[in-house]
Amino acid sequence: MTKHLTLADLIEGLGGKRPAGLARPVKPILDSRQADATSVFFAFVGENVDGHDYVGDAFARGAVAAVVERDVAVEASVLDITQGGLPAEPVLPLVIRVPDVLQALQQAATFWRQQLTPRVIGVTGSVGKTTTKELIACVLRRRYHVLHSTGSYNNEIGLPLTLLQLTGDCERVVLEMGMYVRGDIAALARIAQPQVGVVTNVEPVHAERAGGLDNITLAKRELVESLPPAPEGVAVLNYDDLRVRAMAGGTRARIFFYGLSPEIDLWADEVQGLGLDGVRMRLHYGKEQLYLRVPLLGRHSVHTVLRATAVALLEGLSWQEIVEGLRSPGMQLRLVSVEGPQGALVLDDTYNSSPPSALAALNLLEDLEGRKIAVLGDMLELGEYEEEGHIKVGCRAAGIVEHLIAVGKCAPLLTRGARLCGLPAERAHEAASNAEAVALLKELLQPRDVILVKGSRALRMENIVSELSVAASLPSPQKEDV
């Protein structure tokens, strides 16, 4: 029978005495509205909501236990971990009292990870973590039972929640590991204990909070530093990023380099962007060569393919399994295309933005046929790189687009970069709001234009896409001949 996390396991993992019974399988939840007869509700205290106020709601919906750090007014048996033991006759639901709910979640996840023996792959980097994680999991599923973190469950809460979903038949775990400051990834690695660490790149993303590019580098390096020695531990490193390449000196694990240089373990050449039809490349591994087309968008996706292929090769997959996994449908995660007015094609890349991801989106735009317009918003949390990053992106846009519409407080930086690199001033527009950007598009739009919309999440530029996806909202600016 497949081993699942039970209430008894959870109590032991939280530091309590393992009960003789309570062997029912359970799953942790953070939202009382999701509670059912298998749920253990962790009562987190957030900025605006205190989970302790919802313990009663969780129990009313069927939850068997709640983990709390203060008294709650509910009818339930109480287990105080700091006192040890269990009530003489524990009756469900059970309130489990701990000193700190977050630490308790992490402690339980660490315990449960140690009870099972999957091979864990950790993925970190400034850009491309989520797509890389998803593609690695997709490829590995061609041979193994795989658990992977969903969405952006990449922090001190999401990663433990993922690990507590482990079952005894799970053979591989793929975890995204994010950070804001140094020490974050080291803490996640202590919980997950990865044997394989994949680093995508180092860029000035969240540089304001992290304290600069050097601190980001040291933070990402924590993953490879945490790996076990070779041959069990393997660091999969981007040779084309000098900061990532240098991480090879900070680990006892085996080094596996990927990139675009012939002297490394796995490399690619003949890379060709095919617009919305994907990307084509030739892979080299030792004396082997493989021509491949995958459905990922943009030439930058070659590095995503290389990362997933590297992990698959290290985990023993055949080339046939790798190719089938790489070609799986639905792998393009964030950038989507929608039909706009007058036959326009709208590229919705509004999930978030940073200089490297904006440049990658512009490169994809360049590969497409048609007159091009870029609607670019602020890239936030760049710290000292704010001016440089926006000017660089604006400059790249100048070589691709007919019109640039820059949105937000950094719009002057984007348009300055565009003008410096040759875009006429009358085609470099600034908009103080999404509504103003839409108004400009009404004036500029021509039939079958290709429009890229991209900006940091806080700007909510998906609202622009929503306006564009309703053809009636943008009447044609062209006068018909009579």
N, C-alpha and C positions, 0 to 999 in steps of 0.2 A: 504494500500500500504506500502511495506517495506521502511523504512527510510534509505536513503543513504546520504553520505556526498555530499553537494552541494557547488558551488562556493560561495554562500551567507554564508553558514556555515563556510567555510574556512576563508572568510574575517572577519567575526565576531570573529572566534577563534584566528585570528592573532592580534586582538585588534582594528580592524576597525569598523566603523558604519555599521550595517547590512543593505544591500541594499534591496529595495522592490522586485526587480527581481533577476536575476542570480540564478535561482533555479535549474539549470541543474546539474546532478550528475557529480562529478569529482573524479579523483584519483591522488595522488602525484607520481611523477617520479623523478629520479635523472639522467637518461640517456636520452639525447635529441633524440636518435635514437628510443626510445620506444614511442615517442609522437604520440598521435592521438587526436581525437576531444573531448576526456574526460579528457585530461591530464593537470595537473598543474606542471610545471617544477620548481624544487627547484635548484637554481644555486649555488651549493656548490663550495667553493674554496678548492681544494685539494693540495697535495704536488706537483703534476705534471700537473694538469689540473684545469683550472678556468672555472666553469660552466657558468659564465657570457659571455664567448666567444661563447657559444652554444645556447643562448636564441633565436637568429634568426633562427637557425636550428630547434629548438623545435616548433617555431611558423610556420615555413614552412611546418612542418609535421602535423600541425593541433592543437597544444596545445592551450588551451583557455586562459591560464595565466602563468606567471612566477613570482617566488618570488626571489627578488634580494636584495643586500645590497649596490649596487653602480649603477651609471647610465650605461645604455646600449644603444647602437646605433641601435634601432629598431623602426619601425612604430607601435605604440601601445598607447592605453590610459594608463595613469599612476595614480596609487593610492599610495600616500605616507602615510603609516600607522602613521608615526610620526606627520603628519599634520591633520589626521582625515578626515572624509568625503570621497566622491567619486567625480570623474569628473561629470560635469553637466549631460552629456549624455555618460555614459561609453560604449565604443564600444570594442568588443572583437577583438583581444586578449588584455589582460590586464596585465600590469607590476605592480606588488605589491612591493613597496619599504619598507624594514624593516631594523632595525639596524643590525641584525645578522641572517643569514639564518638558522643556526642550532637551535638557540633559538626559532626562529619562527616555525620551524617544531615541536619542542617539545611543544611549547605553543599551537599550533593547535591540536596536539594529546591529550594533557591534556583536552582541551576544549571539544573535540569530545567524549572522554571517559566519561566525566561528563554528556553528553546529553543522554547517553544510560545506560542500567542497566544489562549488563551481569555479570556473576560471573567470576572473573579473577583468574587464577591459575598461580603463578609465580614459576619458577624452577631455582635454582642456585646450585652451587657446583663446585668442581674442575674437576671432571671427571663424564661423564655420563649424562650431561645436555640434550644434543640433543636427545639421544635415549630415555631418560625419557620423554621429552616433546612430542616426536612423539608417544610414546606408550600411554601416558595419553590421548592425543587427539584422537587416534584411538579407545580407549575403550569408551571414553565419547560420541563419535559419534553414539554409539549404541542406545543412547536415545536423545541426544541434537544436536542442530545446533552449530557447534564448529568452531571458528577461531583460528588458531595457527600460530606462527611465522615460516616462512619457512627457510630452510637451517640454517645458523648461524646468523639470524637477531636478535642478542641478545645484541646490544649495543645502544649507544645514538642516532644513526640514524635508525638502523633496527627496534628497538622496536616502536618508534613513527610511522614509516611507516606502520607497522603491524596494529597498533591501528586505523589509519586513513582508514583502510579497513573495519572497523566495520559497520555492518548494523543493522537495528532495529530488525531483526529476529534472531540475534545471541544470544545464551543463555549462552555459555561458551567460554572463551578465555584462551588459554594456551600459556604462554610467557616464553621463555628462557631468563635468565638475566645473562650476563657475566660481568666481571670486570677486570681491570688492577690494580687499586689503590682504596684505601678506599674512599668512597663517591659515587662511580659509581653506585652501586646497590641502594643506598638510592635515588639517582636522578631518576633512572628508576622506582622505586616504587612510587615516587611522581607523575609520569606521568600515570602509569598503575593502581595504587590504587588496588592492589590485595587483595582478601579476603582469599586466600589459598596460603601458601608459602611452597614449597618443597625444602629441602636441601639434596643433594646427599652425599657429603663427603667433607673433607678438606684435600688437598694434596699440596705438594710444586710445583704446576703448575704455571708458570709465577711468581715464587717467586722472581726472580731477579728484576722485575719491581714493584711487590707489596710490597717488603721490608721485606720478611720473612713470615714464617708460622703463626705467631701471627697476623700479619696484614691481611693475607688472611682470617683467622678465623673471625676477626672483620668485614671485608668487607662482607663476606657471611652472617654474623649475621644481617646485615642491612635489609635483607628481612624479617626476623621474627620480627624484631623491628618495621617494618612499618605496620604490620598487625593490623586490628581493633580488639577490644576486643572480647572474646567469648560471645555468641555462633557464631557470624558471622565469626570471624576470626579463622583460624585453621593453625597451624604450623605442617607440616608433616616431622618428623625428624628421621634421621638414628641413631638408638640406638647403633649400633655396632661401630660407630665412636665417640670417647669420646669428641672430640671438637664439633661435631654437637649435641651430647646429651646435652652438657652443655648450648646450645642455648635456652633450655627450660626456663632458668631463665631470658631471655631477651625479653619476649613478654607478652602481655596481652591476646594473643589468646589462644584458646584451644590447648593442645598438643596431637598429635597423633604419637606414636612411631611405627616404623617398624624395622625389623631386624631378627636375628636368636636366640633370647632369649625368653623363654616361658613366662616371666613375663610382656610382653608388649602387645600393642593393636593388632598388626598383625605380625605374625612371620612364619618362614618356617623352615622345617627340611627335612631330607631324600633327600637332594639335590644331583642330579646325572647329570654330564655332559654326553651328548650323542654324542659328536663330532659334525659333521655337521647336525645331526638330532635334535639338540636343547638341551634343558635341562629339567629335570624332578624334581618335588619337591612336598612337601605336605604343604599346607597353613593352618594356624590356625587363626581363628577370633572368640574370645569368645569361645563358645562351638562347633562352627562349624569347620569342617575339609574338605579340598578339595584336591584331588590328581590331578595334572596338568602337562601336557607337553606343552611347548611353543617352537616356532621356533627360538628363540634368541640363539645365539651361546655363549658358555662358562658358567661355573658355576657362574661367577660373575654376570650374568644376573638375578640371583634370586633377587638381590636388585632392579633392574629395574622393575621387575614384582611386587615386593612388593610396590614400590612407585605408580605405575599405579593403582594397586588394592586398595591401601589406598585411593587415590583421588576418585576413582569410588565409593567405599563404602560410603565415606563422601558425595558424590553428589547423593546418593540414588539409584544407579544402582543395579539390581539383579545379583545374581551369574551367571545366564545364560548369561546376557548381558556382564558381565566381561569376562567370559571364551571365548565368541565369539570374543570379541575385542582383547584379548591377543593372540588368535590364528590366527589373520588376516594375510594373506600372505604379504610378502614384508616388514616385520618389521625389518629385519637385515639391518642396515643402511650403515655401513662403511666397515666392514670386509667382503670381498667377496672372493670366491675361483675360480681359473681359472685352466684350464688344461695346464700343462707344458710339456716339452719334456720327452720322455721315460716313459710316463704314470705318470709323477710327478704331485702332487697336490700342487698348489701355493696359499698360503693364503695372499691376498693383504690387508694389514692393514696400508697403507702408508699415510692415511689422516693426522695423527699427532702422537706424542708419548710423553709419560710421564712415570715415574716409575710405577704408578698403572695400567695404560692401557697396558704397556708392560708386566707386570706380568700377567694380565688377558689374554693377547694374548698367552703367554707361557703356561698358564694353559689349554687353549683350545688346543694348539698343543700337550700337553701331553695326551689329551683324544683321539687323533687320532691314527690309526694303521699305521705302517710303520716306516722306518728310517727317522729321523728328522734332519733338518738343519734350523738354525735361522740366518737370515741376519738382524742385528740390527744396526740402525744408532743413531747418537747423539740425545739426548733429551735436547732441548734447554730451556733457561730461567729458569734454576733451581737455579741460584744464589749459595748460600753457600751449597746447597744440591746436587750440580753437582757430586762431587766425590762419596758421599754416594749412591746416586740414581743409578748411572751407575754400581757401584760395586755390589749393591744388585740385579740388573737385570741380570748382568753377572753370578752371583752366582746361581740364579734360573735357568738360561739356562743350567748350567752345569749338573743339574739333569735330563734334558729332552732330550738334543740334542746329536747327533753324532758329529756334527761340528757346531761351531759358527763362523760367519763371521761378524766382527764389522767394521762399516764404519764411517769415519769422525775423527775429532780431538779428540773425547773422546773414540775412539776405544781402546786405551791402558787401560782405566778404565774398560771397559766391559770385555776385555780378562783377566785383573788381577782378577776381581771378579770370572770369570769362573775357572781360574786356582786355586784360593784359595779354591774353593768348589769342586775340584776334576777332572775337565776336563783336560786331558793331554795337554801339551803345543802345541803339534803338531796338535791338533784339535781345537785350539783357534787362529783364523786367524784375521789379521788386513788388512783393505783395505783403501787406501787413497781416493778412488773415487768409484762411482757406476760402472764405467767401469771395475775397478780392481776387484770389488766384482763379477761381471759377469764372468770375466776371472777365478777367483777361483772356481766358481760354475761349469764351464766347466770341471775343473779337478776333482771335488769332486762328481758330480752328478751320482747317480745310478738309475736304473729303479724303478719307483713307490715311490721315495722319497717324503716326505712332507716338504715343504719349507715355512717358515714364513718370510715375508718381512715387516719390521716396522721401522719407524724413523720419526723424526720431519719433518714438511711440507717443511722446507727450503732445505732439502737434496734432494728433488724430487726423492725419491726412487721408485716412480711409473715407472720410466724409467727402473729399474731392472725388474719389473714385465712385462713390455712390451717386454723386451728381452726374458724373460722366456716363455712368452705365444706364441712365435713363435718357434715351435719345430726345425725348420731347422737351427735356429741360434745357437743351442747347439748340435754339433755332439756328438755322444756317445763316452765317454772316454773308454768304455769297448772293449777289443779286442775279436773278435769272434774266436771260435775254428775252425780250418781248418781240 
